Amino acid sequence: DGLSRSLHTRNAYDCFTADLERQRFMQEYYPQYADGCWTHIINNACNTYWRYLFTGEGQSYAQETKAYLQQRAGRLLFSSQVSLNAKIKILTVFLKINKLKWQRMLRKRG
């Protein structure tokens, strides 16, 4: 029920930008650990996009995070530092698969 779990697109976007700042800090002071930030960045970028598809709010945030993923798609999808789960999340954004919608439908059926 924290900030990153609420359905507001702005909250997910704020988590995404905080992760970008964290990665910049790590790259500057602890470069050997900077690649470890990718999972959080990808999760929050995808969450921003999914929340936009689910709620219809925050289109500019969704577009920005999708563009970020698209600009780095080759690097992220072929990196050994990015988990398979994170790679699948990136593909769901590119294919416009709304994870939140499917989770809600499955919960209703369950």
C-alpha positions, 0 to 999 in steps of 0.5 A: 500500500506504499507509494509505488503500489498506488494506482496513480501514474505520477507516483510510479513516475516519481519512483522511476525518476528516483531510480534514475537519480540513484543509478547516476549516483552509483555510476559516479561513486560506485560504478561496479554496482550501477548495473544493479539498478536496472531492475528497479528502473525497468519495473518503475518505467513499466509500472508507469506505463501500465498505470497509464493504460489502466487509469488513463491518466499521466500520458506524458509520463507513460510516453517518457518512460516508454521512450526511455525503454525504447532508446535502450531496448537493445542494450537492456534486452541483451544484457546479462545484468537484466533479468528475464522477468525484467525483459518480459516486462519491457516487451509487455510495454512494447506490445501494449499488454496491460499487466494491471488489467490482466491481474484484476481479471484473473483475481475476479475469476479466482 
